[in-house]
């Protein structure tokens, strides 16, 4: 199963939509958002793509009540978990959290195949040997919103092969 991993959209709807549209064209079936969505209207813009969306909040939370209401709307493809999320997708155990230090700790437990985080606006993909002696992939997609002058990026990954690539986000014209 192919996935789009992104974080730190900070209400940059144009770049968020461009990333998700690109990922869908490449075959993504789900979006994993690692926080700092901010406004419910930003999260709602992902609904028309018809992809399963798994999202958490970060440290720029916006209206938490309204964000959670988006996921409870009839026919919503969006699951909004709150501070962090643990779920299975494509046969892989996945954990989402905003903070990298928390992600590192969760990866080391060996309870997850993939741990995704954000916050730093810097891309990283690493494989950690966990306490069970297996590998956990820890991904930070950078900032899809291009925050603080960082390039707008997202990760496109394959949960079957556990290969993840950093892709630039180009604003649609």
C-alpha positions in Angstrom: 0.0 0.0 0.0 1.3 3.4 -1.0 1.0 6.3 1.4 1.6 10.1 1.6 3.3 11.2 4.8 3.2 14.9 5.6 3.4 17.3 8.5 3.4 21.0 9.4 0.9 22.3 6.8 0.2 25.3 9.0 -2.9 26.2 7.0 -1.0 26.3 3.6 -4.0 24.8 1.8 -2.5 25.2 -1.7 0.7 23.3 -0.9 -1.2 20.6 1.2 -3.6 20.0 -1.7 -0.7 19.9 -4.2 1.1 17.3 -2.2 -2.0 15.1 -1.7 -3.0 15.4 -5.4 0.6 14.4 -6.5 0.6 11.4 -4.1 -2.8 10.3 -5.3 -1.6 10.4 -8.9 1.4 8.2 -7.8 -1.0 5.7 -6.3 -1.3 6.7 -2.7 -4.3 5.1 -0.9 -3.8 7.0 2.5 -2.5 10.2 3.9 -0.7 10.3 7.3 -0.5 13.8 8.7 1.8 14.3 11.6 0.4 17.5 13.0 0.2 21.3 12.9 -2.8 21.3 10.6 -4.2 24.3 12.6 -7.6 25.1 11.1 -10.5 22.6 10.5 -11.0 24.1 7.1 -7.5 22.9 6.2 -8.2 19.4 7.2 -11.6 19.5 5.4 -9.8 20.3 2.0 -8.5 16.7 2.0 -12.0 15.1 1.9 -12.5 15.4 -1.9 -9.4 13.3 -2.7 -11.2 10.2 -1.3 -8.1 8.9 0.4 -8.1 7.6 4.0 -6.6 10.4 6.1 -5.0 9.7 9.5 -4.2 12.9 11.3 -3.0 14.2 14.7 -2.6 17.6 16.1 0.8 19.1 16.9 1.8 22.1 18.9 -0.1 24.5 16.7 -3.5 23.1 17.5 -6.1 25.6 16.4 -9.7 24.6 17.3 -9.4 21.0 18.6 -13.1 20.5 19.0 -13.8 21.6 15.4 -10.9 19.5 14.1 -12.4 16.4 15.7 -15.9 17.2 14.4 -14.5 17.0 10.8 -13.7 13.4 11.3 -17.2 12.6 12.5 -19.0 14.1 9.6 -21.1 11.7 7.5 -19.0 9.9 4.8 -15.7 11.4 6.1 -12.5 9.8 5.0 -10.7 11.5 7.8 -9.7 10.0 11.2 -8.5 12.6 13.6 -6.9 11.0 16.7 -5.7 13.9 18.9 -2.1 14.0 20.3 -0.9 10.7 18.8 -2.2 7.7 17.0 -1.5 3.9 16.8 -3.2 1.9 14.0 -2.5 -0.8 11.5 -2.5 0.0 7.8 -1.5 -2.2 4.9 -0.5 -4.8 7.4 2.0 -2.5 9.1 1.8 -1.2 12.7 2.1 2.6 12.5 2.5 5.3 15.2 2.0 9.0 14.5 3.2 11.8 16.8 4.3 15.3 16.3 7.5 15.4 18.3 10.7 13.6 17.1 12.0 12.7 20.6 8.7 11.0 21.3 8.9 9.2 17.9 12.4 7.9 18.7 11.2 6.5 22.0 8.2 4.8 20.4 10.3 3.3 17.6 12.7 1.8 20.1 9.9 -0.2 21.8 9.7 -2.5 18.7 5.9 -2.3 18.8 5.7 -0.4 15.4 7.0 -1.0 11.9 6.8 2.7 11.1 6.8 5.8 13.3 6.2 9.2 11.8 6.7 12.6 13.3 7.1 16.3 12.3 7.8 19.5 14.2 11.4 20.3 13.0 10.5 21.1 9.4 13.5 18.9 8.4 13.2 15.7 6.4 14.7 12.6 7.9 14.2 8.9 7.2 16.1 6.4 9.4 16.0 2.8 10.4 16.4 2.1 14.1 17.2 -1.2 15.7 14.7 -1.5 18.4 14.8 -3.5 21.7 13.2 -6.6 20.0 16.2 -6.7 17.6 14.1 -5.7 14.5 14.1 -2.5 12.5 11.6 0.4 12.9 11.5 3.1 10.2 11.3 6.6 11.7 10.2 9.3 9.2 9.9 13.0 9.4 8.5 14.5 6.1 9.6 18.0 6.9 7.0 20.7 6.2 4.4 20.4 3.5 3.6 24.1 4.2 7.1 25.4 3.5 7.2 26.9 7.0 10.1 29.2 8.0 11.7 29.1 4.6 12.1 25.3 4.6 11.3 23.7 1.3 7.8 22.2 1.0 8.2 18.5 1.0 6.3 15.2 1.7 7.2 11.6 1.8 5.8 9.0 -0.6 6.2 5.5 0.8 5.3 1.9 0.1 4.3 0.0 3.2 5.0 -3.4 1.5 8.7 -2.6 0.7 9.1 0.1 3.5 10.8 2.4 1.0 10.2 6.1 1.4 11.2 8.9 -0.9 11.3 12.7 -0.2 9.3 14.6 -2.8 9.1 18.4 -3.4 5.7 20.0 -3.4 4.9 22.2 -6.3 2.0 24.5 -6.1 -0.6 23.7 -8.7 -1.2 26.3 -11.4 
